[in-house]
Amino acid sequence: MDIKTGKILIIVGPTAVGKSEVALWLAKEFSGEIISCDSMQVYRGFDIGTDKPGPEARQAVPHHLIDIIEPTEQFSAADFARLAAETAEQIIRSGNLPIVAGGTGLYHRALVEGLFPGPGRQPELRKKLRQEAEKEGLDKLYRRLQQVDPDYASRISATDSVRIIRALEVFFLTGIPLSRQFERTSSPLRERGLNPVQIGLKLKREELYRRIEARVERMFASGIVEEAKALLLRGVPENAAPFKGLGYRQVLQYLRGEITLEQAIEKTKLETRHFAKRQMTWFKKSPGINWFDAGDREGIRRFVENNLKG
């Protein structure tokens, strides 16, 4: 493929819908390489709770942007967009198809639509917001965000302190909601002449929730508690970004004696269902995504074939 008209396939959808399986299948069908669009899979050592592809999948198809930083390092949506676009360009140069797969909405938006260029961080304002969250509760800041930027608030978790504080920071510094700031951006794909072909995977709610519950049970049976203990013993602090991920934060509550193991499992299931709902809300508002039932392999294949031509 010519780099100037190169196609990049993007697969999104809620957690447990089957993005990894479909990406792996399409990579084998169309000589592809997979770029992870998952904000937790970038961290080394956090394997079970992030549902990283296993050795067999990685040997069958090259995977990128997995295990690239330490748990204590900072990694942003802007970092992802830059690396993903660079990696896609390299994959096209090698004659293969880049396939971006994952459910981190902000990473997807940064890659496809871009991130607005400013304003930069304002340490004093950020400190004030953090202190307010500690003193009066993060819920108060989230409610304020719902008032000034309901669109962005609906797309993130009420417990996501980093994004809540950043969104309020941007609003207070510019007077413009973060959701409107995104409209003024340039995509790193367009800057490189790459053309995204986007697929969204969906399932009926009952089936998706069944898969979520099965995945959570598998995570705990596979040793997420032991993995978390090992990470703590290795010196990874509890406030490290990946410990805020689903499964891990409930495990930490269990290890601190705040909840039972059974409660940790049930809380993970419940919060994962809520997370999946937010993901669908986010992606349904994203332009250019063509939706398919996750099991519609024939429909997906025809769509990819037709859209990769030329």
Secondary structure as UniProt FT lines:
FT   HELIX           3..5
FT   STRAND          7..12
FT   TURN            15..16
FT   HELIX           19..29
FT   TURN            30..31
FT   STRAND          32..36
FT   TURN            39..42
FT   TURN            44..45
FT   TURN            48..51
FT   HELIX           55..60
FT   STRAND          63..64
FT   TURN            71..72
FT   HELIX           77..93
FT   TURN            94..95
FT   STRAND          97..101
FT   HELIX           105..112
FT   HELIX           123..136
FT   HELIX           138..148
FT   HELIX           150..155
FT   TURN            158..159
FT   HELIX           161..174
FT   HELIX           178..181
FT   HELIX           182..184
FT   HELIX           188..191
FT   TURN            192..193
FT   STRAND          195..202
FT   HELIX           205..222
FT   HELIX           224..233
FT   TURN            234..235
FT   TURN            238..239
FT   HELIX           241..244
FT   TURN            246..247
FT   HELIX           248..255
FT   TURN            256..257
FT   HELIX           261..284
FT   TURN            287..288
FT   STRAND          289..293
FT   TURN            294..295
FT   HELIX           297..308
//
